[in-house]
């Protein structure tokens, strides 16, 4: 098994485990994608990580992580995690962000620090404030 690593990708990054400094386009992997900054699409079976922000789409069966904020869509079969502000849509079994400016749709939704604007739709919706729009059972 080998990893694919490159400094930057302006079109397509492919690899068993794809590691890039910067992605502007598409990053594909049957296991995991890691990018310092992702602008475009990260598509992996297990996990996607943007560790200096993410703009675009993260799509995986298990786990998506955006460190430094996210703008776009995180779609996962299990969990989405954004450290920073999530601007857009999180759709998974479990969603968590520091600050929400968008929509969380899942069974368990968490806003850790600050609610700005948006909606939580799920079975358990947690926020530290009382003005969050929450819809659930």
Secondary structure, DSSP 8 states (H G I E B T S, - for coil): --EEEEEEESSEEE-SEEEEEEEEEEEEESSEEEEEEEEEEEEESSEEEETT-EEEEEEESSEEEEET-EEEEEEESSEEEEEEEEEEEEESSEEEEEEEEEEEESSEEEEEEEEEEEEEESSEEE-SSS--EEE--
